[in-house]
Amino acid sequence: MTSSLPDHAAGASGAGASGAPLPGDGGDLPVALILRDRPVAVFGAGPGAAAKLALLIAAGARPRVFADPADANGPCPDLRALPGMASAEIAPIDPTRLPRLQGMRLVVIAPELSASLAHAIAQAAHDAGVLVHAVDRPDLGDISLPAMVRRGPLTIAIHTGGRFPALASVLRQRLDALLPADLGARVRAAGAARAGIARLVTDPGARRSLWRQAAALILDRPAAPGLDAAALVDDVLTGLRGSATTCCGRVDLVGAGPGGPGMLTGDAARAIEAADVILYDALTDPAILELGRREARRIPVGKRCGAHAMRQPAISALMVRLAGDGLHVVRLKGGDPAIFGRLDEELAALDAAGIPAHVIPGVTAAAAAAAYLRRPLTLRGTARAVTLVAGHDAEGGLPDDLAALAATRGTIAIYMGRDRAGAIAAALIAGGRPAHEPAIAVEWAGRATARHVAATLADLPAALAGLDADGPVTILVGEALAATAMAGATAADDRRVA
């Protein structure tokens, strides 16, 4: 069930103190309303009432049903077929003398009642201090009943604020098909093991990390013949207990890719979801950070265009300190950690401190740029290799090996080369690359806002200047790009927005 904040709590416009919209677009706060052995009143005895009554009975409520005397058909068969309702007393509603509602946990008003009667019942319930759920009349109620997926003690509620209930129903069906049929039994088995794990793993950080890993494994592991839910959970926990009792914190060096959450690997997404602390680069898509737990700390440490949120030695020291405190740290790096990500320095610091570290690869910008362009980086008979090169050296100058790279066959992908495109192109041409060779610069590769310019290598600097790019740019050079690049070579200012 979902309870909505009243207007005086959130402001009638749904805005906070600053005037900005509150999260959730309307101030709804999802809560679980405990109804076991609690009295509820249901007004109406038609199909709408029967559908809600089924949910209330499943939640363990003690319902009292009141029928509308104007309904000549009486209680519908679906209602009478519900557990305990075959012979239950159903009193008529007297609009002039509504039943006493004090002490009720909830009042449900079915959609088949007239508007005047529904208003009168809602007012009586509010006067008695009772929550109201008015089906299809959200202006009268305090709560809504969401679409739900149940697996034993596990309940997943889907709520659209009354805006799109059909979508909630479709999502419920899809989730119901995805979740293991015995997931409820797995939840019960994990709950029964909590006390034992608490005795064995006394460090809170290590215990929290164990349960995070266990949750993913318990959810994903398929059922096996002869292995019931309790045995499956015990097998997962046994495999995790040893490392949890001996290990403090740990660090995952995670490739965030160049785009949004869709470009993350499954391992990367799971690490972010489980992290206690996320150290993220400046170019990380905010939607990826939203995958983290609500209570997880998010610390910006990235560097962009010479603007350093934190120097590399400080980042390494921070990882060591946080993991040393028993926390699960995710170092979220744009693209792939092993490609221009200073992975060596961070691993050296973690290894020296004895901190367990795991590297999770990510999609690199060159691959994302090629996918956006729908062109290969390698081409049989033309480009058998791909060379990845940074557009500057440690001191900010041109890389020393550009001339040697120019002599190789294949595609060259240049990272962080936007501001030095002219000098890079000149160095490649001086090293033997044809001036007319296809070249493409892609800004924000991997994102919906990606755009590019295509030209010859000689004309690329001028074309890139016309792009007026302020985001990260990946430059691709080579004959494998010919089919795309040469179509725009005659118009160096050609631009396409994805």
Disulfide bonds with the S-S distance in Angstrom:
none
